[in-house]
Amino acid sequence: MPISRLLYTSRSCLVPAELTVEQQASNIAARAAIRNKEVGITGVLVFVEDHFIQLIEGEGPVVEDVFERICCDFDHAQVRLVDLVGVKDRMFDRWHMAELSGSENAGSPLDEELQHIRFLMGVNARVAVEKMHECLLECEANGLLSPA
Ligand SMILES: Cc1cc2nc3c(=O)[nH]c(=O)nc-3n(C[C@H](O)[C@H](O)[C@H](O)COP(=O)(O)O)c2cc1C
């Protein structure tokens, strides 16, 4: 079955509590990874400047089903579908939902990369996806990726 790749952005509604918003975003990705594994979804969740950028890929009907659920989630708002394409191969096949999040203290090299990705989303989403993939591989090589 062909693979669908869906890309969207949203504004986070997370508020700091016992957990920072970054920790809450990590938990969302970790829980998502467990569910996604069961239904064959792969992808990445970026959390930057109180916004989410998420890419999900999998069988078309499954992607649609997961996205419908995500859209109804009150942890974010202003969900904006950026791209939905059919692809031959998965690009994020190693991750059921990897997470890329800036540090709580802004200004790290990763923060800058994520801000650049956010900027690219408004200019050329396909290039932004390439950058997300590069950034994941870099983080993985540097041991900066959580196990999601
Ligand atoms: C930014 C964001 C990304 C999410 N990504 C996923 C995901 O990839 N897969 C998933 O199953 N749920 C994801 N969720 C959680 C779903 O929105 C939903 O809360 C969860 O699937 C439980 O749905 P249910 O209460 O209808 O069972 C995400 C939530 C947010 C806020």
The ligand as an SDF file (V2000), in Angstrom:
LIG
                    3D

 31 33  0  0  0  0  0  0  0  0999 V2000
    1.3120   17.8980   19.1290 C   0  0  0  0  0  0  0  0  0  0  0  0
    0.6660   16.5680   19.3200 C   0  0  0  0  0  0  0  0  0  0  0  0
    1.1030   15.4830   18.5830 C   0  0  0  0  0  0  0  0  0  0  0  0
    0.5080   14.2180   18.7460 C   0  0  0  0  0  0  0  0  0  0  0  0
    0.9500   13.1780   17.9870 N   0  0  0  0  0  0  0  0  0  0  0  0
    0.3260   11.9830   18.0770 C   0  0  0  0  0  0  0  0  0  0  0  0
    0.7260   10.8900   17.2530 C   0  0  0  0  0  0  0  0  0  0  0  0
    1.6580   10.9700   16.4540 O   0  0  0  0  0  0  0  0  0  0  0  0
    0.0440    9.7120   17.4060 N   0  0  0  0  0  0  0  0  0  0  0  0
   -0.9690    9.5620   18.3010 C   0  0  0  0  0  0  0  0  0  0  0  0
   -1.5430    8.4670   18.3820 O   0  0  0  0  0  0  0  0  0  0  0  0
   -1.3420   10.5700   19.1000 N   0  0  0  0  0  0  0  0  0  0  0  0
   -0.7270   11.7780   19.0160 C   0  0  0  0  0  0  0  0  0  0  0  0
   -1.1170   12.8050   19.8370 N   0  0  0  0  0  0  0  0  0  0  0  0
   -2.1360   12.5500   20.8530 C   0  0  0  0  0  0  0  0  0  0  0  0
   -3.5260   12.5790   20.2610 C   0  0  0  0  0  0  0  0  0  0  0  0
   -3.8690   13.9110   19.9680 O   0  0  0  0  0  0  0  0  0  0  0  0
   -4.5450   11.9950   21.2630 C   0  0  0  0  0  0  0  0  0  0  0  0
   -4.4960   12.7040   22.4630 O   0  0  0  0  0  0  0  0  0  0  0  0
   -4.2320   10.5500   21.5850 C   0  0  0  0  0  0  0  0  0  0  0  0
   -4.0690    9.8340   20.4130 O   0  0  0  0  0  0  0  0  0  0  0  0
   -5.3630    9.9310   22.4270 C   0  0  0  0  0  0  0  0  0  0  0  0
   -6.5350    9.9540   21.7210 O   0  0  0  0  0  0  0  0  0  0  0  0
   -7.8980    9.3320   22.3500 P   0  0  0  0  0  0  0  0  0  0  0  0
   -8.0750   10.0530   23.6560 O   0  0  0  0  0  0  0  0  0  0  0  0
   -8.9660    9.6670   21.3290 O   0  0  0  0  0  0  0  0  0  0  0  0
   -7.6380    7.8840   22.5110 O   0  0  0  0  0  0  0  0  0  0  0  0
   -0.5290   14.0730   19.6890 C   0  0  0  0  0  0  0  0  0  0  0  0
   -0.9570   15.1700   20.4270 C   0  0  0  0  0  0  0  0  0  0  0  0
   -0.3690   16.4140   20.2550 C   0  0  0  0  0  0  0  0  0  0  0  0
   -0.8340   17.5870   21.0740 C   0  0  0  0  0  0  0  0  0  0  0  0
  1  2  1  0
  2  3  1  0
  2 30  2  0
  3  4  2  0
  4  5  1  0
  4 28  1  0
  5  6  2  0
  6  7  1  0
  6 13  1  0
  7  8  2  0
  7  9  1  0
  9 10  1  0
 10 11  2  0
 10 12  1  0
 12 13  2  0
 13 14  1  0
 14 15  1  0
 14 28  1  0
 15 16  1  0
 16 17  1  0
 16 18  1  0
 18 19  1  0
 18 20  1  0
 20 21  1  0
 20 22  1  0
 22 23  1  0
 23 24  1  0
 24 25  2  0
 24 26  1  0
 24 27  1  0
 28 29  2  0
 29 30  1  0
 30 31  1  0
M  END
$$$$
